[in-house]
Amino acid sequence: MRKRTFDSVKKQYLAAVKPMHQQFVEPTKNRADIIIPNGGLNKIANDLIIKKIKYHLFE
């Protein structure tokens, strides 16, 4: 365990993570073929992607 405080995590998030996301991720969303909400914890979207991959692997 890293034993970081909430304030140190929040400070890093606001100083680095959020600005980088806004600078590099957000502007490219309109070019994405698919965006999976909920950080990839979306069973329906994951199942669709798995089916698509299997289709291409075994066609």
Secondary structure, 3 states (H helix, E strand, C coil): CCCCCHHHHHHHHHHHHHHHHHHHHHHHHHHCCCCCCHHHCCHHHHHHHHHHHHHHHHC
